[in-house]
Amino acid sequence: MALKPQLNERILDLSAAPGGKTTHIAQLMKNTGVIFANDISKERCRAVSANCHRLGVNNVVISHSDGRFFPKTMTGFDRVLLDAPCTGTGVAIKDPSVKASKDQKDVKRCSHLQRELLLAAIDCCDAKSKKGGVIVYSTCSILVEENEAVIDYALKRRYVKLVDTDLEFGRAGFKNYCGLHFHPSMSLTRRFYPHTHNTDGFFVAKLQKLNDNHKDPGLKKRKKARLE
Ligand SMILES: C[S@@+](CC[C@H](N)C(=O)[O-])C[C@H]1O[C@@H](n2cnc3c(N)ncnc32)[C@H](O)[C@@H]1O
């Protein structure tokens, strides 16, 4: 797992239901430390609770709130996972209805929400954490709008850098795509395809937080305009 949780850490799973990854993280942490498992859906939070009980997990605190506002409640996590809500284009092989039920509006809506959630995930993470300061972003979509474009947006707004996912297979993320140009480090992200890797279509990026400030994306342009 790209998140690489360590014993006794403070972990946040920002959109956690039904809890597949939360319970796996708990297992890797041998039930030590604490995992905050949040999801916007109260109904789906019940599934997180049921799965934790079923698997003997006892280091999880479950909350249901809109992850975009989570930094207002709590920050200072060693590691944060955002397994983001997405169009699910990567699982079309299992659920062909995705192909007909999603349109460009859904893609835009998801991409917008993913950007907001990723900034929130970064803001919840502690850049000074001795062991961590790590954020993992994943989707089960293969669309650039939901993956590289979201990461690129965050790189411009927060002090984070892409690091190796340590995953042994998968293709490199796109640095350029249909006239869009992303940060050169985008090759550190990983794409997975059903026809190549015999998995669901999936995307994973790992970010290291460098400091807790926010970047001002318009600053360079304004400085340049002042000099001209
Ligand atoms: C891909 S699923 C997460 C799957 C989970 N990581 C697992 O392994 O079981 C995405 C989740 O995001 C939740 N979600 C959607 N919008 C959200 C928001 N604004 N804040 C928090 N969670 C949200 C959905 O309810 C859904 O459960």
The ligand as a Tripos MOL2 file, in Angstrom:
@<TRIPOS>MOLECULE
LIG
   27    29     1     0     0
SMALL
NO_CHARGES

@<TRIPOS>ATOM
      1 C1        -14.2950    5.3790   -3.6780 C.3       1 LIG1
      2 S1        -15.3650    5.4850   -2.3010 S.3       1 LIG1
      3 C2        -14.2600    5.1250   -0.9560 C.3       1 LIG1
      4 C3        -13.9640    3.6450   -0.8250 C.3       1 LIG1
      5 C4        -13.1460    3.3190    0.4210 C.3       1 LIG1
      6 N1        -11.8580    3.9830    0.3920 N.3       1 LIG1
      7 C5        -12.9170    1.8290    0.5870 C.2       1 LIG1
      8 O1        -11.8110    1.3560    0.3070 O.co2     1 LIG1
      9 O2        -13.8390    1.1470    1.0330 O.co2     1 LIG1
     10 C6        -15.6070    7.2080   -2.1510 C.3       1 LIG1
     11 C7        -16.4190    7.6590   -0.9610 C.3       1 LIG1
     12 O3        -16.4290    9.0900   -0.9470 O.3       1 LIG1
     13 C8        -17.5710    9.4890   -0.2350 C.3       1 LIG1
     14 N2        -17.7590   10.9480   -0.4460 N.ar      1 LIG1
     15 C9        -18.3400   11.5880   -1.4880 C.ar      1 LIG1
     16 N3        -18.2850   12.9050   -1.3100 N.ar      1 LIG1
     17 C10       -17.6390   13.1200   -0.1310 C.ar      1 LIG1
     18 C11       -17.3040   14.2860    0.6140 C.ar      1 LIG1
     19 N4        -17.5840   15.5240    0.1610 N.pl3     1 LIG1
     20 N5        -16.6830   14.1340    1.8100 N.ar      1 LIG1
     21 C12       -16.3950   12.8980    2.2790 C.ar      1 LIG1
     22 N6        -16.6980   11.7610    1.6240 N.ar      1 LIG1
     23 C13       -17.3170   11.8670    0.4360 C.ar      1 LIG1
     24 C14       -18.6620    8.5790   -0.7860 C.3       1 LIG1
     25 O4        -19.7540    8.4970    0.0980 O.3       1 LIG1
     26 C15       -17.8840    7.2460   -0.9450 C.3       1 LIG1
     27 O5        -18.1330    6.4220    0.1570 O.3       1 LIG1
@<TRIPOS>BOND
     1     1     2 1
     2     2     3 1
     3     2    10 1
     4     3     4 1
     5     4     5 1
     6     5     6 1
     7     5     7 1
     8     7     8 2
     9     7     9 1
    10    10    11 1
    11    11    12 1
    12    11    26 1
    13    12    13 1
    14    13    14 1
    15    13    24 1
    16    14    15 ar
    17    14    23 ar
    18    15    16 ar
    19    16    17 ar
    20    17    18 ar
    21    17    23 ar
    22    18    19 1
    23    18    20 ar
    24    20    21 ar
    25    21    22 ar
    26    22    23 ar
    27    24    25 1
    28    24    26 1
    29    26    27 1
@<TRIPOS>SUBSTRUCTURE
     1 LIG1         1 GROUP 0 **** ****
